[in-house]
Amino acid sequence: MKKFGFAMAAATVLFSAALSFAACGPAGTLVTEPNKGIPQGVPSDMGAFDETVYFEREAPADVHIHFDAEDVLKVSYKYRTLDEDEYNFDGETLTVDASVFEGESAGDKRLRVFVDENYVEVTVRVITKVIYTAEEFDAIRKDLNGVYVLGADIDFAGRDFWPIGKAYGSVKSGTFEGVLDGRGHSVSNITLNCYEYSGTNGEYSTGPSTGGQISNSANYNVGIFATTGGSAQIVDTAFYNITVNCQGLGGAIAGSNGGLIRNCRVSCTLFSRGECEKAAGIAGVNGSGDAAGRIENCIVVYTYGSGTPRGIADWNVGTIKNCYAAATDNFVYYPDFDYAMERRDPDFSYNTYLNDSNWTEWIYTNYSLPAFPGTVDTSLWKYYPGGKIIGSDVVRKEFLLDPANFSEENGWDSAIWNFTSGQFPTLKVQNF
């Protein structure tokens, strides 16, 4: 098997800073606060690189950061300044010795690199496992707090797959709180089955399709990840040809999402059957309780197998931002759409529309929405605003074929996405 360590060590972060330190390149911003160490939860307004460098625990190697400055005065990690033999700067590349990160737990760590009185923060992602095979991907369920990076496209064709976080066999259920960083690679050809077909009158039982716990609680959330918690990140990953047989809450990526899903591309078929409550292309429900749930800069192309699922999430009490979904049959029934003018008011707001409407179950079950943005008292069919839907919608497929609809200003990074006229957007594989 190919070793990943040396390649990851060569990860490139582009940074440009003038000697006067008055300006810098797009990757980071120099700040002048004193060095007080790196506590958990670094404020977002501190200087930080937009890109990430990687350290693989299974194959430790020096970390190389391309850093364009005339001199580096010091480098700090956590609560100490690194010794001179722990790093080297040759005018172009900052090399940090592997010993600095050996023994570290998986997760995102931050270096401060000082130039004069200024510093920039660099995120170093310490990885639990680099995944090359379907077996390795499936083993994520054994450590739901791990940090995983895809080193290849993962194909599950001809294999059973049980939602990660479900109870099965000797593996207990739980919420995924880790990181899946796809680096542009894909996970494909997964069928998420959560019913045993009884064969009687076409009915489905509540038992799982691949053994284990037979109970509604064990089968309620259906996705590649059953549930994702507030610490979870699923980023820069393509999910192709995912079939969701929904029971309870269903989505191609997560049954219920409480974490961050960003820069993901999904193609899926959604079957909303039996005891299915909510199903959509990314997650059945986005956000719940203390887990806010964020879905950003994602694209979904989905097929209705049965039922009336939503586009991005069926129910949203978190935030959905800059996301688009298109049904393969190209059917979109917009609320408040002027078909004579072939447009909707540019100031249209789902929350405003639903608050002002004579709210009925019909509105909920018939319109094409990116998600239902709130909660409903089903006894009165009264709508209560909840989550935010920003710059997102269910669109016709032609919309996805036009690169003009995906601007850098809205976070569609051309270093991550391929936008080609006449083709669906795809993710670029990020080589180390």
LUMMI-691923 format. One line per field, with one value per residue: x, y, z of N, C-alpha, C in turn; residue in one letter; chain. Coordinates in steps of 0.1 Angstrom, whole numbers. Example, Ala and Ser with C-alpha at 12.3 -4.5 7.8 and 13.67 -1.06 7.14 Angstrom:
nx = c(132,128)
ny = c(-57,-22)
nz = c(78,71)
cax = c(123,137)
cay = c(-45,-11)
caz = c(78,71)
cx = c(132,129)
cy = c(-33,0)
cz = c(78,79)
residuo = c(A,S)
cadena = c(A,A)
REM end
This chain:
nx = c(8,5,25,17,28,52,42,22,37,48,29,14,13,4,17,21,40,48,79,75,53,29,10,-5,-7,-35,-38,-35,-35,-15,-11,-8,-9,4,24,7,4,-15,-46,-75,-100,-95,-99,-118,-110,-83,-51,-49,-41,-57,-56,-47,-22,-8,-3,5,-2,4,25,48,63,84,69,62,60,52,63,65,86,111,123,120,113,106,89,59,42,14,19,45,77,93,123,155,164,141,128,132,140,143,141,121,107,92,102,90,99,91,90,77,50,46,29,8,-28,-54,-66,-72,-44,-25,1,20,36,62,69,89,70,47,25,14,-12,-10,-28,-24,-33,-37,-37,-58,-61,-52,-72,-75,-90,-122,-126,-111,-124,-149,-142,-141,-162,-153,-139,-152,-144,-122,-98,-100,-86,-91,-72,-76,-101,-131,-148,-178,-191,-210,-208,-220,-233,-234,-249,-226,-221,-243,-256,-243,-237,-209,-203,-209,-235,-233,-225,-210,-182,-160,-136,-139,-121,-121,-104,-111,-116,-138,-166,-184,-213,-230,-255,-278,-294,-320,-341,-355,-367,-399,-414,-440,-469,-454,-443,-421,-399,-388,-363,-327,-307,-284,-279,-276,-286,-321,-343,-363,-348,-322,-322,-331,-319,-306,-279,-247,-232,-248,-256,-243,-222,-217,-189,-182,-168,-173,-158,-150,-156,-168,-199,-211,-237,-254,-278,-306,-325,-349,-355,-371,-351,-335,-306,-281,-256,-259,-282,-291,-277,-254,-231,-204,-208,-193,-184,-192,-202,-230,-246,-277,-302,-334,-354,-384,-400,-425,-418,-404,-397,-384,-365,-337,-312,-286,-289,-314,-324,-311,-293,-299,-310,-283,-265,-257,-256,-244,-245,-227,-219,-225,-235,-262,-275,-304,-326,-360,-370,-392,-419,-418,-392,-370,-346,-318,-318,-344,-355,-347,-330,-307,-281,-281,-262,-253,-259,-270,-296,-307,-333,-334,-354,-359,-380,-393,-411,-418,-425,-444,-436,-434,-447,-454,-436,-414,-398,-388,-394,-365,-360,-372,-381,-380,-389,-404,-424,-437,-446,-464,-483,-514,-512,-508,-509,-505,-488,-464,-459,-458,-443,-411,-384,-352,-349,-371,-376,-377,-400,-430,-462,-479,-505,-519,-510,-492,-467,-434,-406,-373,-343,-317,-317,-296,-288,-295,-311,-336,-330,-333,-318,-302,-292,-271,-252,-240,-212,-212,-229,-216,-198,-167,-170,-192,-181,-173,-148,-124,-101,-108,-132,-143,-155,-173,-186,-217,-214,-219,-208,-178,-155,-121,-93,-71,-38,-10)
ny = c(-12,22,46,74,94,108,122,138,154,171,189,219,252,283,314,349,376,410,427,448,441,451,441,411,379,361,339,343,364,386,393,413,406,396,367,343,316,287,283,261,266,289,324,335,358,359,358,334,306,298,273,239,221,188,161,128,104,76,75,93,124,152,184,205,238,261,293,325,347,371,364,343,347,333,303,291,267,255,262,270,283,270,251,259,237,224,235,249,274,282,305,300,277,266,243,220,200,165,155,174,170,143,119,135,140,132,157,193,213,242,262,291,314,337,368,395,416,404,377,347,322,288,260,227,196,168,135,106,84,77,70,44,23,5,-11,2,26,18,11,34,36,24,42,70,95,102,115,116,112,111,91,81,74,59,29,13,-7,-36,-43,-46,-20,-4,22,45,48,34,8,-24,-59,-63,-37,-6,19,54,89,106,125,133,140,140,144,148,156,161,136,108,90,62,44,33,16,23,5,0,-16,-49,-68,-80,-96,-99,-88,-67,-54,-37,-45,-34,-41,-42,-44,-57,-73,-74,-49,-50,-27,3,25,19,21,46,69,75,74,79,86,81,100,132,151,182,187,176,174,173,175,187,164,140,124,98,82,73,54,59,43,53,53,69,95,105,109,114,119,123,112,129,160,177,190,204,204,208,220,197,173,157,129,112,87,88,71,73,57,38,41,65,98,122,131,138,152,158,158,144,159,191,203,204,207,215,213,230,227,230,235,241,255,233,208,191,165,148,120,112,84,75,90,124,139,166,190,198,195,180,191,221,235,247,261,267,274,289,267,243,223,199,182,151,148,173,188,215,231,261,281,311,318,336,326,337,358,343,343,348,370,388,394,374,355,325,322,346,342,318,326,345,331,313,289,255,219,212,230,223,197,198,218,225,227,240,232,227,256,257,250,231,232,205,198,222,230,252,275,279,300,289,276,290,298,306,321,298,271,250,241,242,217,229,252,244,239,261,280,307,309,303,319,333,351,341,320,298,282,281,267,244,235,223,241,238,248,235,212,193,207,196,182,191,169,171,171,160)
nz = c(0,-8,9,28,43,35,13,24,41,23,18,5,15,5,10,12,21,25,32,48,62,60,43,30,13,-2,15,42,72,88,123,153,180,212,219,233,235,223,228,230,205,188,181,153,140,141,125,100,79,49,39,47,64,68,91,95,118,116,98,105,96,88,87,60,51,27,27,21,29,42,65,94,127,150,160,174,194,208,241,241,228,199,199,183,169,162,140,107,84,51,36,17,24,54,76,99,125,128,153,169,167,172,191,195,199,176,154,147,149,159,146,154,135,136,123,126,147,141,135,119,118,113,104,114,105,124,117,121,104,71,44,20,11,8,30,50,51,61,86,100,118,141,156,164,168,154,130,96,64,29,7,-17,-43,-31,-35,-31,-45,-48,-22,12,33,63,81,95,129,136,156,154,153,174,176,190,190,181,180,152,157,146,119,84,57,25,5,-22,-32,-39,-25,-33,-47,-27,-9,14,36,57,64,69,43,44,27,28,16,5,26,50,77,109,113,109,78,77,99,136,160,165,165,167,176,169,142,134,123,91,70,54,75,105,125,131,152,171,168,145,112,77,48,15,-1,-24,-29,-46,-64,-43,-25,-6,16,34,69,95,98,70,48,22,32,60,85,105,110,129,127,107,72,43,10,-5,-28,-41,-55,-56,-48,-34,-12,3,26,44,77,74,81,74,46,25,2,14,43,65,87,95,121,155,189,209,188,162,133,101,67,39,8,-10,-34,-48,-67,-72,-71,-69,-54,-41,-23,-9,-7,4,-10,0,29,47,69,86,112,116,98,63,37,6,-11,-35,-50,-74,-90,-108,-126,-132,-122,-106,-83,-74,-46,-46,-72,-102,-130,-154,-157,-154,-131,-97,-70,-62,-36,-22,6,24,51,54,35,44,69,62,48,43,62,54,54,28,16,28,18,-9,-23,-39,-20,-6,20,48,66,96,123,128,142,142,150,146,123,122,114,127,126,122,114,93,58,34,4,-10,-28,-44,-77,-113,-134,-154,-143,-127,-146,-155,-151,-143,-122,-99,-79,-67,-47,-33,-20,-36,-42,-66,-65,-53,-66,-98,-124,-153,-183,-193,-179,-148,-117,-103,-78,-73,-71,-44,-45,-25)
cax = c(0,12,26,11,35,61,35,15,47,51,17,18,4,9,16,29,40,59,89,69,43,16,0,-2,-14,-48,-39,-35,-34,-6,-16,3,-11,15,23,1,1,-26,-57,-86,-110,-88,-109,-118,-104,-68,-45,-48,-40,-70,-53,-43,-11,-12,6,0,4,9,37,52,73,85,59,68,50,58,61,73,90,125,129,111,119,103,77,54,32,7,24,60,84,100,138,160,166,128,123,142,134,154,137,109,99,94,101,88,103,80,89,68,36,45,22,-4,-41,-59,-74,-65,-35,-21,14,22,49,64,78,89,61,35,25,3,-15,-11,-35,-18,-43,-31,-46,-59,-59,-54,-80,-74,-99,-135,-125,-106,-135,-159,-136,-143,-172,-147,-134,-161,-138,-110,-96,-97,-84,-91,-61,-81,-116,-135,-159,-184,-199,-210,-205,-230,-228,-243,-246,-216,-228,-253,-252,-244,-227,-203,-200,-220,-239,-228,-225,-197,-177,-146,-134,-137,-115,-120,-94,-116,-119,-152,-171,-195,-220,-234,-269,-281,-306,-324,-352,-356,-379,-406,-419,-455,-476,-445,-440,-407,-399,-380,-349,-316,-305,-271,-277,-274,-297,-333,-351,-364,-338,-310,-324,-339,-311,-300,-270,-234,-231,-262,-257,-230,-223,-212,-175,-180,-166,-172,-155,-142,-158,-179,-206,-218,-246,-258,-292,-310,-338,-350,-364,-369,-345,-325,-299,-270,-244,-262,-296,-292,-264,-252,-217,-202,-207,-189,-178,-195,-210,-238,-257,-283,-316,-341,-367,-391,-410,-429,-417,-396,-402,-377,-354,-331,-299,-275,-293,-328,-325,-299,-293,-309,-305,-271,-257,-264,-257,-241,-242,-222,-213,-227,-243,-269,-284,-311,-338,-371,-374,-406,-421,-416,-381,-365,-334,-306,-322,-358,-359,-335,-330,-293,-278,-278,-256,-247,-261,-281,-300,-315,-339,-330,-365,-359,-392,-392,-424,-414,-435,-443,-429,-442,-444,-455,-424,-404,-388,-393,-389,-352,-361,-380,-376,-389,-395,-415,-435,-444,-453,-475,-492,-524,-503,-515,-500,-503,-476,-452,-457,-458,-433,-397,-376,-339,-352,-381,-367,-383,-407,-444,-471,-487,-519,-525,-502,-487,-453,-425,-393,-362,-330,-315,-314,-290,-283,-296,-324,-337,-329,-333,-304,-295,-286,-258,-243,-235,-202,-215,-237,-208,-188,-157,-176,-201,-173,-171,-133,-119,-90,-115,-142,-142,-168,-171,-199,-224,-212,-222,-196,-171,-144,-107,-85,-60,-26,-1)
cay = c(0,35,54,88,104,117,131,148,163,181,198,233,264,295,326,360,388,420,429,458,434,459,434,397,373,357,327,345,377,388,400,418,402,389,352,337,302,284,276,256,276,302,333,335,370,358,355,320,302,293,259,231,211,175,152,115,97,63,76,106,130,166,192,215,249,271,305,335,359,372,358,338,350,322,295,286,256,255,272,272,286,258,252,261,225,218,240,255,282,285,316,297,267,264,229,218,186,156,153,184,165,129,117,143,134,136,170,204,220,255,268,305,317,351,376,407,415,399,362,340,309,277,248,214,186,156,125,93,74,80,59,40,11,4,-17,12,36,12,10,47,33,19,54,81,108,102,125,108,118,101,91,76,72,47,24,2,-15,-50,-45,-41,-9,0,36,47,53,25,-4,-37,-68,-59,-23,1,31,66,101,109,138,134,148,134,154,140,162,160,122,104,77,59,31,28,15,24,-3,0,-25,-62,-70,-92,-104,-101,-76,-57,-46,-37,-46,-24,-47,-38,-52,-64,-79,-65,-44,-48,-18,16,34,16,23,58,79,67,82,73,89,82,113,140,160,196,188,168,181,165,185,185,150,137,112,95,70,68,51,60,37,60,51,80,106,100,117,106,121,121,112,141,167,187,195,212,198,219,216,183,170,145,123,101,83,89,63,77,47,32,50,76,111,133,126,148,148,159,153,144,171,198,211,199,210,224,211,240,221,239,229,252,253,219,206,178,160,137,113,107,70,75,100,138,145,179,190,198,189,180,201,228,244,252,271,262,286,287,253,241,209,198,168,146,150,187,194,225,239,272,290,325,320,342,318,346,365,333,347,350,382,386,395,363,348,314,325,356,336,309,334,353,322,306,277,242,208,211,238,216,185,199,227,221,236,234,226,235,264,260,239,232,226,196,198,234,233,265,275,287,302,283,278,300,294,318,319,284,268,239,247,233,212,238,262,238,237,275,284,320,309,299,330,332,359,332,309,287,283,275,257,232,231,224,246,238,251,224,200,195,209,185,186,188,162,179,163,165)
caz = c(0,-8,21,27,51,28,5,32,46,13,16,2,19,-2,18,7,30,22,43,57,69,59,35,28,2,2,23,57,76,100,134,162,194,218,219,246,233,214,235,222,201,184,175,138,134,142,112,97,65,44,36,59,62,74,98,97,130,113,91,109,88,89,80,52,48,18,34,13,37,42,77,104,140,159,158,187,193,222,251,241,215,195,199,169,162,159,128,99,74,41,27,10,31,68,80,113,128,131,168,175,166,176,203,196,196,163,154,141,158,152,148,152,128,138,114,134,158,136,133,112,123,103,109,111,108,128,111,127,94,56,39,6,7,14,44,59,53,69,100,107,129,153,163,159,171,146,118,84,51,18,-1,-30,-44,-24,-42,-23,-54,-45,-7,21,41,74,85,105,141,140,164,146,159,186,175,196,182,186,171,147,162,140,107,72,48,13,-4,-35,-36,-39,-19,-43,-49,-14,-7,28,38,71,66,64,35,50,17,30,11,2,38,55,91,115,115,100,67,78,113,147,169,158,172,160,180,163,128,131,114,80,62,55,90,110,131,132,163,169,165,132,99,65,39,3,-4,-33,-26,-58,-65,-29,-24,7,20,46,80,104,92,60,39,17,41,74,89,113,110,139,125,94,60,34,-2,-8,-41,-39,-63,-48,-50,-21,-11,15,27,57,89,70,85,66,37,16,-4,23,57,68,95,98,133,166,202,209,176,153,120,91,54,31,-6,-14,-46,-48,-78,-66,-78,-60,-56,-37,-13,-13,1,1,-18,8,41,48,80,90,124,116,87,50,30,-7,-16,-46,-53,-86,-92,-121,-135,-135,-117,-95,-80,-65,-39,-50,-85,-112,-142,-166,-158,-153,-121,-84,-65,-57,-21,-16,18,28,64,53,27,52,79,56,41,50,62,53,51,14,13,32,11,-24,-28,-39,-11,-2,33,54,75,109,129,126,152,133,153,141,111,123,111,135,120,129,108,82,45,28,-9,-14,-34,-54,-90,-125,-137,-162,-134,-123,-158,-158,-141,-138,-109,-88,-78,-56,-36,-25,-14,-45,-44,-79,-62,-48,-75,-113,-131,-168,-190,-198,-170,-134,-110,-96,-69,-77,-62,-39,-43,-15)
cx = c(9,13,23,20,43,53,28,25,50,39,21,8,11,7,25,29,51,67,83,58,30,5,4,-10,-27,-49,-39,-33,-25,-12,-5,0,1,13,19,-2,-12,-37,-67,-95,-104,-98,-107,-111,-88,-63,-44,-48,-54,-68,-48,-31,-14,0,0,6,10,22,43,64,73,74,65,57,57,53,70,75,105,131,117,118,118,90,72,43,27,13,39,65,93,115,142,162,153,122,134,135,145,150,125,100,103,92,101,91,91,79,79,54,35,38,10,-17,-45,-67,-66,-57,-30,-7,12,36,51,74,78,79,47,36,13,1,-16,-18,-28,-28,-36,-41,-46,-55,-61,-61,-78,-83,-112,-135,-120,-117,-146,-155,-137,-152,-165,-141,-141,-156,-125,-110,-92,-96,-84,-79,-64,-96,-120,-148,-165,-193,-198,-208,-217,-224,-239,-240,-236,-222,-239,-248,-253,-233,-222,-200,-212,-223,-233,-229,-211,-193,-164,-146,-132,-133,-112,-109,-98,-120,-134,-154,-184,-201,-223,-249,-271,-294,-308,-337,-349,-368,-386,-412,-434,-461,-467,-441,-425,-408,-390,-366,-339,-314,-292,-268,-276,-287,-310,-343,-352,-353,-325,-310,-329,-332,-304,-292,-257,-230,-245,-265,-244,-232,-217,-198,-172,-177,-165,-170,-148,-143,-170,-185,-215,-226,-249,-273,-296,-324,-341,-360,-361,-364,-334,-319,-287,-258,-248,-277,-299,-278,-264,-238,-216,-200,-204,-181,-179,-204,-216,-246,-263,-297,-323,-354,-373,-403,-414,-428,-408,-403,-397,-366,-350,-317,-287,-279,-308,-331,-311,-300,-303,-302,-294,-262,-263,-266,-255,-238,-239,-216,-213,-236,-249,-276,-291,-323,-348,-373,-389,-407,-419,-405,-378,-352,-321,-308,-337,-363,-346,-338,-316,-292,-275,-274,-250,-248,-272,-284,-309,-320,-336,-341,-367,-372,-389,-405,-421,-426,-433,-435,-439,-439,-446,-442,-412,-393,-395,-387,-375,-351,-369,-373,-386,-396,-407,-427,-443,-452,-465,-486,-503,-519,-511,-505,-496,-490,-463,-449,-456,-448,-419,-389,-362,-340,-364,-375,-373,-390,-422,-452,-481,-502,-526,-520,-498,-472,-445,-412,-382,-348,-329,-311,-309,-284,-284,-310,-324,-338,-331,-319,-296,-287,-272,-248,-236,-225,-205,-223,-229,-196,-179,-163,-185,-194,-170,-156,-129,-107,-96,-125,-138,-156,-165,-185,-204,-222,-215,-208,-191,-160,-131,-100,-73,-48,-17,13)
cy = c(12,42,68,98,114,127,142,158,174,190,212,242,276,307,337,372,397,422,439,453,442,452,420,391,367,345,331,360,378,397,403,415,395,374,348,323,300,277,270,267,289,311,334,347,370,355,340,317,296,278,252,222,199,168,139,108,83,64,90,111,145,173,203,225,259,285,315,347,359,365,353,340,338,315,290,276,254,266,274,276,274,261,254,248,218,224,247,263,286,296,313,287,266,249,227,203,177,154,163,178,150,128,126,135,139,149,181,212,233,259,283,308,332,357,390,406,409,383,358,327,299,265,235,203,172,144,112,83,80,68,57,30,12,-1,-6,23,30,11,23,45,29,31,66,95,110,113,116,116,108,103,86,76,59,42,12,-7,-30,-53,-40,-29,-5,14,37,54,44,14,-16,-46,-64,-44,-15,14,43,77,103,123,141,143,138,144,146,144,160,146,119,91,74,45,25,27,14,17,-3,-8,-39,-63,-82,-101,-106,-88,-64,-48,-47,-37,-35,-29,-42,-48,-60,-69,-69,-61,-43,-40,-5,25,31,19,37,67,71,77,75,75,90,95,119,150,174,197,182,178,170,174,180,170,149,124,109,82,64,66,51,54,42,54,61,92,101,110,110,107,118,120,125,147,178,194,204,202,208,214,202,183,157,141,112,99,82,81,67,67,45,43,62,89,122,127,137,144,148,153,153,157,178,207,205,202,219,222,219,234,232,231,241,248,238,218,192,176,148,132,109,92,68,86,114,144,159,178,188,191,190,190,208,237,249,262,263,274,282,273,252,226,209,183,164,147,164,194,202,232,249,279,304,328,325,335,326,353,356,338,348,363,380,387,384,357,337,317,335,350,327,315,341,344,317,292,264,231,207,219,230,204,186,208,221,232,231,228,233,242,267,248,242,225,218,195,210,237,248,265,284,288,295,286,288,293,306,314,305,281,255,245,237,229,222,249,257,237,250,279,298,320,305,308,328,340,351,320,297,288,275,266,244,226,232,229,247,240,238,211,203,198,197,190,182,180,170,170,169,166)
cz = c(0,5,19,33,44,19,13,38,36,10,14,7,13,7,13,16,26,34,53,65,69,51,34,17,7,12,38,60,89,110,144,176,199,218,233,245,225,222,225,218,197,177,160,132,135,128,111,83,61,41,48,55,71,81,101,108,126,105,93,100,91,81,73,48,39,23,28,22,38,55,86,118,149,155,171,185,207,230,251,227,212,196,185,162,158,146,120,88,64,32,19,17,45,71,95,116,132,146,175,176,170,190,205,193,182,164,148,152,151,156,146,146,129,128,120,145,154,135,125,118,112,110,104,115,111,125,118,116,80,50,24,2,13,28,54,61,63,84,107,119,142,162,157,162,163,135,107,72,40,9,-15,-31,-38,-31,-35,-32,-50,-30,1,29,51,79,96,117,145,148,154,152,172,187,180,188,189,176,165,150,155,127,95,62,35,3,-19,-40,-34,-30,-28,-41,-35,-14,8,31,53,73,62,56,40,40,18,27,9,14,42,70,96,118,106,89,68,92,124,154,161,167,165,163,173,148,124,121,103,71,62,69,95,116,132,143,161,165,151,121,88,54,27,-2,-14,-29,-38,-58,-51,-29,-10,9,34,56,90,96,82,51,34,26,55,76,96,114,120,137,113,83,49,22,-5,-20,-39,-51,-56,-52,-36,-21,3,17,42,68,86,74,76,59,28,11,5,37,58,76,97,110,143,179,202,197,165,139,109,78,45,18,-10,-26,-46,-61,-73,-74,-67,-64,-52,-26,-18,-5,-4,-7,-9,21,42,58,84,102,126,106,74,42,17,-12,-26,-47,-66,-86,-106,-131,-138,-130,-105,-94,-70,-59,-44,-63,-95,-126,-154,-168,-157,-143,-108,-79,-59,-42,-15,-4,22,41,62,45,36,64,74,49,50,51,62,51,37,10,16,23,-4,-30,-29,-31,-9,11,38,66,88,114,127,137,143,137,148,127,111,122,121,129,128,122,97,69,37,14,-14,-19,-41,-68,-101,-128,-145,-154,-130,-134,-162,-148,-135,-125,-97,-86,-66,-44,-27,-19,-23,-50,-56,-76,-57,-58,-90,-118,-146,-174,-196,-190,-156,-127,-103,-87,-75,-67,-58,-37,-33,-20)
residuo = c(M,K,K,F,G,F,A,M,A,A,A,T,V,L,F,S,A,A,L,S,F,A,A,C,G,P,A,G,T,L,V,T,E,P,N,K,G,I,P,Q,G,V,P,S,D,M,G,A,F,D,E,T,V,Y,F,E,R,E,A,P,A,D,V,H,I,H,F,D,A,E,D,V,L,K,V,S,Y,K,Y,R,T,L,D,E,D,E,Y,N,F,D,G,E,T,L,T,V,D,A,S,V,F,E,G,E,S,A,G,D,K,R,L,R,V,F,V,D,E,N,Y,V,E,V,T,V,R,V,I,T,K,V,I,Y,T,A,E,E,F,D,A,I,R,K,D,L,N,G,V,Y,V,L,G,A,D,I,D,F,A,G,R,D,F,W,P,I,G,K,A,Y,G,S,V,K,S,G,T,F,E,G,V,L,D,G,R,G,H,S,V,S,N,I,T,L,N,C,Y,E,Y,S,G,T,N,G,E,Y,S,T,G,P,S,T,G,G,Q,I,S,N,S,A,N,Y,N,V,G,I,F,A,T,T,G,G,S,A,Q,I,V,D,T,A,F,Y,N,I,T,V,N,C,Q,G,L,G,G,A,I,A,G,S,N,G,G,L,I,R,N,C,R,V,S,C,T,L,F,S,R,G,E,C,E,K,A,A,G,I,A,G,V,N,G,S,G,D,A,A,G,R,I,E,N,C,I,V,V,Y,T,Y,G,S,G,T,P,R,G,I,A,D,W,N,V,G,T,I,K,N,C,Y,A,A,A,T,D,N,F,V,Y,Y,P,D,F,D,Y,A,M,E,R,R,D,P,D,F,S,Y,N,T,Y,L,N,D,S,N,W,T,E,W,I,Y,T,N,Y,S,L,P,A,F,P,G,T,V,D,T,S,L,W,K,Y,Y,P,G,G,K,I,I,G,S,D,V,V,R,K,E,F,L,L,D,P,A,N,F,S,E,E,N,G,W,D,S,A,I,W,N,F,T,S,G,Q,F,P,T,L,K,V,Q,N,F)
cadena = c(A,A,A,A,A,A,A,A,A,A,A,A,A,A,A,A,A,A,A,A,A,A,A,A,A,A,A,A,A,A,A,A,A,A,A,A,A,A,A,A,A,A,A,A,A,A,A,A,A,A,A,A,A,A,A,A,A,A,A,A,A,A,A,A,A,A,A,A,A,A,A,A,A,A,A,A,A,A,A,A,A,A,A,A,A,A,A,A,A,A,A,A,A,A,A,A,A,A,A,A,A,A,A,A,A,A,A,A,A,A,A,A,A,A,A,A,A,A,A,A,A,A,A,A,A,A,A,A,A,A,A,A,A,A,A,A,A,A,A,A,A,A,A,A,A,A,A,A,A,A,A,A,A,A,A,A,A,A,A,A,A,A,A,A,A,A,A,A,A,A,A,A,A,A,A,A,A,A,A,A,A,A,A,A,A,A,A,A,A,A,A,A,A,A,A,A,A,A,A,A,A,A,A,A,A,A,A,A,A,A,A,A,A,A,A,A,A,A,A,A,A,A,A,A,A,A,A,A,A,A,A,A,A,A,A,A,A,A,A,A,A,A,A,A,A,A,A,A,A,A,A,A,A,A,A,A,A,A,A,A,A,A,A,A,A,A,A,A,A,A,A,A,A,A,A,A,A,A,A,A,A,A,A,A,A,A,A,A,A,A,A,A,A,A,A,A,A,A,A,A,A,A,A,A,A,A,A,A,A,A,A,A,A,A,A,A,A,A,A,A,A,A,A,A,A,A,A,A,A,A,A,A,A,A,A,A,A,A,A,A,A,A,A,A,A,A,A,A,A,A,A,A,A,A,A,A,A,A,A,A,A,A,A,A,A,A,A,A,A,A,A,A,A,A,A,A,A,A,A,A,A,A,A,A,A,A,A,A,A,A,A,A,A,A,A,A,A,A,A,A,A,A,A,A,A,A,A,A,A,A,A,A,A,A,A,A,A,A,A,A,A,A,A,A,A,A,A,A,A,A,A,A)
REM end
